């Protein structure tokens, strides 16, 4: 079935190319005949057709990249997913709603929206979504809630890890412990070997965590800013470029001015974690 879809997509791409060439030739003939308006109309029609067909192909590619993961193989809400002497990782449960809202609020750049109940409810709904897999992190010694780690969208081919810890529990080794334990268990359970993580360019603690886990640069991606807003941000924040950001830019093979406004992407190979960390 996958091979048939690939052949169909290639046929669509070839058809686009053939049709566009023919329509462009017709537009040139019109232009050469002095029919500029008709020629411009033909060119605009070509643009609309091209955009529509490219969109169709991209949607097809996106559909092919989606996979179905049956969460029946995962522990149920509130059950232990993984644990060691330092931490316990449990699948999210309803009673933890306020803990999740609090840690999300702490790291949000739009704290004002948390005043709205609808926003808090929608945020919680996203944590409990069937498309995501979210676990709570607890300290074994005290039983305190530390934060959470999750896979944002199980339907994606490349699973993206997210982790947030309450600030008072940062810089104590819990992040390294949680990510290592969480991903290794996921690897055993699902067979996944590679995971991606997105980190802000000035979040040096998370960057250090990635390196500690053996992750390596995997490019950059847009997050909140795009197009003109991204350009305006870069122009406005040139002064924030310092030696640390220059070092980050060099690591990701970018110019410091061009990396502003993007987020960094790291790739984690859990086979490295399997070899270097044992619990």
C-alpha positions in Angstrom: 0.0 0.0 0.0 2.8 2.4 0.9 4.5 1.7 -2.5 1.3 2.4 -4.3 0.9 5.8 -2.5 4.4 6.7 -3.4 3.8 5.9 -7.1 0.6 7.9 -7.1 2.4 10.9 -5.5 5.2 10.7 -8.1 2.6 10.6 -10.8 0.9 13.7 -9.4 4.2 15.5 -9.2 5.0 14.6 -12.9 1.5 15.7 -13.9 2.0 19.0 -12.2 5.3 19.6 -14.1 3.8 18.6 -17.5 0.6 20.7 -17.0 2.5 23.8 -15.8 4.9 23.7 -18.8 2.0 23.5 -21.2 0.1 26.4 -19.5 3.3 28.5 -19.4 3.8 28.0 -23.1 0.3 29.1 -23.7 0.8 32.2 -21.6 4.0 33.1 -23.5 2.0 32.7 -26.8 -0.6 35.1 -25.5 2.0 37.6 -24.4 3.8 37.4 -27.7 0.5 38.1 -29.4 0.0 41.3 -27.5 -2.6 39.9 -25.2 -1.0 40.9 -21.9 -4.2 40.8 -19.8 -5.0 37.3 -21.0 -1.3 36.2 -20.4 -1.3 37.6 -16.8 -4.6 35.9 -16.1 -3.1 32.6 -17.3 0.0 33.1 -15.2 -2.2 33.8 -12.1 -4.3 30.7 -12.8 -1.0 28.7 -13.0 0.0 30.0 -9.6 -3.3 29.0 -8.0 -3.2 25.6 -9.6 0.4 25.0 -8.5 -0.3 26.1 -4.9 -3.4 23.8 -4.7 -1.6 20.8 -6.1 1.5 21.3 -3.9 -0.8 21.6 -0.9 -2.4 18.3 -1.9 1.0 16.5 -2.2 2.1 17.9 1.1 -1.0 16.7 2.9 -0.4 13.3 1.3 3.1 13.3 2.6 1.9 14.3 6.1 -0.7 11.6 6.1 2.0 9.0 5.3 4.2 10.3 8.1 1.4 9.6 10.7 1.3 6.3 12.4 -1.1 4.6 14.8 0.2 3.7 18.3 -2.1 1.7 20.4 -1.7 3.0 24.0 -3.1 -0.2 25.3 0.5 -1.4 25.6 1.3 1.5 28.0 0.5 1.6 31.7 -2.8 3.2 32.6 -3.3 6.6 34.3 -1.6 6.7 37.7 0.4 3.6 37.1 4.2 3.5 37.3 5.9 3.7 34.0 9.5 3.5 35.2 11.4 4.0 38.4 14.8 3.8 40.0 16.3 4.8 43.4 16.0 8.5 42.7 12.8 9.1 40.8 9.4 7.5 40.0 7.8 8.2 36.6 4.0 7.6 36.6 1.4 8.0 33.8 -0.5 11.3 34.2 -3.8 11.2 36.2 -6.7 13.6 36.9 -5.7 14.4 40.5 -2.5 16.0 39.2 -4.2 18.8 37.1 -3.1 21.7 39.4 0.5 20.5 39.5 0.6 20.4 35.7 -1.0 23.8 35.3 1.4 25.3 37.9 4.6 24.0 36.2 3.3 25.1 32.7 2.5 28.6 34.1 6.0 28.9 35.5 7.6 28.5 32.1 5.0 30.2 30.0 5.8 33.5 28.2 2.0 34.3 28.2 1.1 34.1 31.8 -1.9 36.3 31.4 -3.9 33.7 29.6 -3.7 31.4 32.6 -6.3 33.6 34.3 -8.9 32.2 31.9 -10.5 28.9 33.0 -11.2 27.9 29.4 -7.5 28.1 28.7 -6.5 26.1 31.7 -9.1 23.4 30.8 -7.9 23.2 27.2 -4.3 23.0 28.4 -5.2 20.1 30.7 -7.1 18.4 27.9 -4.0 18.6 25.7 -2.0 16.8 28.5 -4.7 14.1 28.7 -5.0 13.7 24.9 -5.0 10.3 23.3 -2.3 11.6 20.9 0.2 12.3 23.6 1.9 10.3 26.3 2.6 12.2 29.4 4.1 11.1 32.7 4.6 12.8 36.1 8.0 12.7 37.8 8.2 12.2 41.5 11.1 12.3 43.9 11.5 8.8 45.6 12.9 10.2 48.8 10.2 12.8 49.5 7.3 11.9 47.2 7.2 15.4 45.9 6.0 16.2 42.4 8.9 17.4 40.3 7.4 18.0 36.9 6.6 16.0 33.8 8.1 14.4 30.7 6.1 13.6 27.6 5.9 12.6 23.9 3.9 15.4 22.3 2.3 13.5 19.4 2.4 9.8 19.1 1.2 10.0 15.6 4.4 11.6 14.3 7.1 9.4 12.9 9.7 11.4 14.8 8.7 11.6 18.4 9.4 14.8 20.2 10.3 14.8 23.9 9.2 17.6 26.2 10.2 18.0 29.9 9.5 20.7 32.4 10.6 20.6 36.1 9.5 22.9 38.8 12.3 25.5 39.3 13.2 24.4 42.8 14.0 20.9 41.5 16.2 22.0 38.6 20.0 21.6 38.6 19.9 18.6 40.9 20.3 15.9 38.3 16.6 15.1 38.1 16.3 16.2 34.4 19.1 13.9 33.3 17.7 11.0 35.3 14.1 11.5 34.1 14.9 11.8 30.4 17.3 8.8 30.4 14.8 6.6 32.3 11.8 7.7 30.3 13.3 7.3 26.9 15.0 4.0 27.6 11.7 2.5 28.8 9.9 3.9 25.7 12.6 2.3 23.6 12.1 -1.1 25.1 8.4 -0.8 24.9 8.0 0.6 21.4 11.3 -0.2 19.6 11.9 3.5 18.9 15.5 4.4 18.8 15.6 8.1 17.9 13.8 11.1 19.6 13.9 14.8 18.9 14.0 17.7 21.4 13.5 21.4 20.8 15.4 23.9 23.1 15.4 27.7 23.2 18.7 29.2 22.0 19.3 30.8 25.4 18.3 27.8 27.5 21.8 26.8 28.3 20.8 24.4 31.1 18.7 22.3 28.7 21.4 22.4 26.0 23.9 21.1 28.6 21.4 18.4 29.5 21.2 17.3 25.8 25.0 17.1 25.5 25.2 15.1 28.8 22.7 12.6 27.3 24.7 12.3 24.1 22.3 14.2 21.9 23.6 16.0 18.8 22.4 19.1 16.8 19.7 18.3 14.3 19.0 21.7 12.8 16.7 24.5 13.9 12.9 25.1 13.6 10.4 27.9 13.8 8.3 28.1 16.9 6.1 31.2 17.6 7.7 33.6 15.2 7.5 33.5 11.4 7.9 35.7 8.4 7.9 39.4 9.1 7.5 38.9 12.9 10.7 36.8 12.9 12.6 39.5 11.0 11.4 42.2 13.3 12.4 40.1 16.3 15.9 39.6 14.9 16.4 43.3 14.2 15.1 44.3 17.6 17.1 41.8 19.6 20.5 42.0 17.9 21.9 43.3 21.2 21.2 40.0 22.9 23.9 38.3 20.8 26.8 37.5 23.1 29.6 34.9 23.2 27.2 32.2 24.4 24.8 32.7 21.5 27.8 32.9 19.1 29.0 29.5 20.4 25.5 28.0 19.9 25.2 29.4 16.4 28.6 28.0 15.5 27.6 24.6 16.9 24.5 24.6 14.7 26.4 26.0 11.7 24.5 29.3 11.7 25.3 33.0 11.8 24.4 34.5 15.2 22.1 37.1 13.5 20.2 34.4 11.7 19.7 32.0 14.6 17.7 34.5 16.7 14.0 33.7 17.0 14.5 30.0 16.2 14.6 27.0 18.5 17.3 24.4 18.4 16.6 20.8 17.6 18.6 17.9 19.1 18.4 14.3 18.2 18.8 11.6 20.9 19.9 8.0 20.1 18.8 5.9 23.0 21.2 3.2 22.1 23.8 5.5 23.6 21.8 5.8 26.8 21.5 2.0 26.9 25.3 1.7 26.8 26.2 4.6 29.1 23.5 4.6 31.8 22.3 1.7 33.9 19.6 1.7 36.5 
